[in-house]
Amino acid sequence: MMKQLFRLSVVVVGLMLVSSGAFAQALPWEGRGLFNVNFGMQIASQNATTSNQTFPLYDETGKIASAQTIDSQSPYFDIGGGFRVAGNFGVGFAYSRLSTTGKAVVTAQVPHPLLYDQPRTATATVDALEHLEQGFHFQVLWLLPISDKLDVTFSAGPSMFRLNQGSVSTPTITEVGPPYTSVNMTTKTVTTTASRIGFNFGADLAYHITNTLGVGAQVRYAAASFDLEPEPGATLSVKAGGFQFGGGLRVRF
């Protein structure tokens, strides 16, 4: 993560230095708007999370802990655009989508049927847990033409994230039998959907092949935090978003 932060800092600082020269030349944003399509990789804000829940059994309370991992680097798709409002400033909107999976190691502390405060431990691994992020990014834009062929755009604003997150629900516990030193645990999964407000900021460098079409590179950080309750008595904290590095089509009109 520190390496990714350093790389992002280098890119942003470089773009700021380049744009400062353009600002000194006072080049105007010509045209009415822009449209971008990007494909890239997202470095997740969080690649591990835990959930905890309890259940009653034999007049005691059992405990279930799930240590869940999410792919730290995943491909994403992004599409967005904006319109000039005044001078070099405008407003924009972007939609991003990322779909990946994770896995969880489930550990249960199961009360003993005969002995008080003598829980048995059972473990299981669950694969292919869904993690789907959809980001709706509202942005203020500052576009600075560097030349007839090159421009840089800075953006920032609020984001709304919609998350589909898979997790492990209360497992089914069955006794093996005397001497009751172990149990069988059957796991099930549940998907929770929620929306949260976060933020985004980033920069985009575009090279114009023609007056309207070009290619470009994007760097953006967007994030939101989720506190989920997949089922009564269960809690799950997840962070959506992260650093996004991508590139693709640029249209100016």
C-alpha positions in Angstrom: 0.0 0.0 0.0 2.8 2.5 0.7 4.3 1.8 -2.7 0.9 2.6 -4.3 0.5 5.8 -2.2 4.0 6.9 -3.4 3.2 6.2 -7.0 -0.1 8.1 -6.7 1.7 11.0 -5.1 4.3 11.1 -7.9 1.5 11.1 -10.5 -0.5 13.8 -8.8 2.5 16.0 -8.1 3.6 15.6 -11.7 0.2 16.6 -13.1 0.1 19.6 -10.7 3.5 20.8 -12.0 2.5 20.4 -15.6 -0.9 22.1 -15.0 0.8 25.0 -13.1 2.6 25.9 -16.3 -0.6 25.7 -18.3 -2.4 27.9 -15.7 0.4 30.5 -16.0 -0.3 30.6 -19.8 -4.0 31.1 -19.0 -5.2 28.7 -21.7 -9.0 28.5 -21.8 -11.1 25.3 -21.8 -12.5 25.4 -25.3 -15.7 23.4 -26.0 -18.7 22.5 -24.0 -17.9 19.2 -22.4 -16.1 15.9 -22.2 -16.8 12.2 -22.1 -14.4 9.4 -20.8 -14.4 5.6 -20.8 -11.8 3.8 -18.6 -10.6 0.3 -17.8 -8.1 -0.2 -15.1 -7.1 -1.7 -11.7 -8.3 -0.8 -8.3 -6.1 -1.1 -5.2 -8.7 -1.9 -2.5 -9.0 0.4 0.6 -9.4 -2.8 2.6 -8.6 -6.4 1.7 -9.6 -8.1 5.0 -12.5 -7.8 7.3 -14.0 -9.7 10.2 -17.6 -10.5 11.3 -18.8 -11.7 14.7 -22.1 -13.2 15.8 -23.5 -15.3 18.7 -26.1 -18.0 19.0 -27.8 -19.8 22.0 -27.1 -23.5 22.6 -27.4 -25.6 25.8 -28.3 -22.6 27.9 -25.0 -21.0 26.9 -23.9 -18.6 24.2 -21.9 -19.8 21.3 -19.6 -17.6 19.2 -18.8 -17.4 15.5 -16.0 -15.4 14.1 -15.4 -15.0 10.4 -12.0 -13.7 9.0 -12.8 -12.6 5.5 -10.4 -11.6 2.7 -11.2 -9.6 -0.5 -9.0 -9.5 -3.6 -6.7 -6.5 -3.0 -6.3 -5.7 -6.7 -9.3 -6.0 -9.1 -10.2 -4.7 -12.5 -12.8 -2.0 -12.8 -14.8 -0.2 -15.5 -15.5 3.5 -15.4 -17.6 5.8 -17.6 -18.2 9.5 -17.1 -18.5 13.0 -18.5 -18.9 16.7 -17.7 -19.9 20.1 -18.9 -18.1 23.4 -18.7 -19.8 25.9 -16.4 -17.5 29.0 -16.4 -13.9 29.5 -17.4 -11.9 26.3 -16.8 -14.4 25.0 -14.3 -17.2 22.5 -14.8 -19.3 19.8 -13.2 -19.2 16.1 -13.9 -20.5 12.6 -13.1 -18.8 9.2 -13.3 -20.0 5.6 -12.7 -17.6 2.9 -11.8 -18.1 -0.8 -11.3 -16.0 -3.5 -9.8 -16.8 -7.2 -9.2 -14.6 -9.6 -7.4 -14.8 -12.4 -4.8 -13.3 -13.2 -1.4 -13.1 -16.1 1.0 -13.6 -16.5 4.7 -12.3 -18.7 7.5 -15.0 -19.4 10.0 -14.3 -20.4 13.6 -17.0 -21.4 16.0 -16.9 -21.8 19.7 -19.7 -24.3 20.4 -21.0 -25.0 24.0 -20.6 -28.5 25.4 -23.9 -30.4 26.0 -22.7 -31.8 29.4 -19.9 -29.5 30.7 -20.4 -25.8 31.4 -17.9 -23.3 29.9 -16.1 -26.0 28.0 -16.7 -25.0 24.3 -15.6 -27.1 21.3 -13.9 -25.4 18.4 -14.9 -26.0 14.8 -13.5 -24.4 11.6 -14.5 -24.1 8.0 -13.4 -22.3 4.8 -15.9 -20.6 2.5 -14.9 -19.5 -1.0 -16.4 -17.3 -3.7 -18.0 -14.7 -1.5 -19.5 -11.9 -3.7 -18.0 -8.4 -3.5 -19.7 -6.0 -6.0 -19.1 -2.2 -5.8 -20.9 0.4 -7.8 -19.7 4.0 -7.4 -21.7 7.1 -8.4 -19.2 10.0 -8.4 -20.4 13.6 -8.4 -17.5 16.0 -9.3 -16.4 19.5 -9.6 -14.0 19.7 -12.6 -11.0 22.0 -13.3 -9.7 21.4 -16.8 -6.4 23.0 -17.9 -5.3 22.7 -21.6 -1.5 22.3 -21.7 -1.4 22.4 -25.6 -3.7 21.8 -28.5 -3.1 18.1 -28.0 -2.8 17.7 -24.2 -5.0 18.7 -21.2 -5.3 17.7 -17.6 -8.4 17.6 -15.5 -8.6 17.6 -11.7 -11.8 16.4 -10.1 -13.3 16.1 -6.6 -16.6 15.6 -4.9 -19.0 13.2 -3.0 -19.6 9.6 -4.1 -22.4 7.2 -3.4 -21.4 3.6 -3.2 -23.7 0.7 -3.6 -22.3 -2.6 -2.2 -23.3 -6.2 -2.5 -21.3 -8.1 0.0 -21.3 -11.9 0.6 -20.7 -13.2 4.1 -21.2 -16.3 6.2 -24.5 -16.7 7.9 -25.2 -18.7 11.1 -23.8 -22.2 10.4 -25.6 -25.4 11.2 -24.0 -27.2 14.1 -24.5 -31.0 14.7 -23.1 -33.2 17.3 -20.7 -36.0 16.3 -21.7 -38.0 19.5 -19.9 -39.2 22.6 -17.5 -38.2 24.0 -18.7 -34.8 22.5 -15.3 -33.5 21.9 -16.1 -32.3 18.4 -18.9 -31.1 16.2 -19.8 -30.9 12.5 -20.4 -27.4 11.1 -22.2 -26.7 7.8 -21.8 -23.2 6.5 -24.2 -21.0 4.4 -23.7 -17.7 2.8 -25.8 -14.5 2.6 -25.5 -11.4 0.5 -26.1 -8.0 2.0 -26.9 -4.9 -0.1 -26.4 -1.4 1.2 -25.6 2.2 0.1 -23.3 4.7 1.7 -21.9 8.2 1.0 -18.2 8.7 0.5 -15.9 10.9 -1.5 -13.6 11.0 -4.5 -10.7 13.0 -5.9 -8.4 12.5 -8.8 -6.7 13.6 -12.0 -7.0 12.8 -15.7 -4.4 13.3 -18.5 -5.8 13.3 -22.1 -4.0 13.3 -25.4 -6.1 14.4 -28.4 -5.6 12.4 -31.6 -8.2 14.5 -33.4 -10.2 17.6 -32.3 -12.8 15.3 -30.7 -11.2 11.9 -30.1 -8.2 11.0 -27.9 -6.8 8.7 -25.3 -6.0 9.3 -21.7 -4.9 8.0 -18.2 -6.8 8.3 -15.0 -5.8 8.2 -11.3 -8.5 8.5 -8.6 -9.1 7.7 -5.0 -12.7 7.0 -3.9 -13.9 5.4 -0.7 -16.8 4.8 1.7 -17.2 2.7 4.9 -20.0 0.2 5.5 -21.2 -1.2 8.8 -23.4 -4.1 7.8 -25.8 -6.4 9.7 -26.1 -9.5 7.4 -28.5 -11.0 10.0 -29.6 -10.3 13.6 -26.7 -10.6 15.9 -24.1 -10.4 13.2 -21.9 -7.4 12.3 -19.6 -6.8 9.3 -17.4 -3.8 8.6 -16.3 -3.3 5.0 -14.6 -0.5 3.1 -15.5 0.1 -0.6 -13.3 1.8 -3.1 -9.6 2.5 -3.2 -7.0 3.8 -5.6 -8.0 3.5 -9.2 -5.4 3.5 -12.1 -6.8 3.3 -15.6 -7.0 4.6 -19.1 -9.1 4.6 -22.2 -11.1 6.7 -24.6 -11.4 10.5 -24.4 -14.0 12.6 -26.3 -14.2 16.4 -26.3 -17.1 18.4 -27.8 
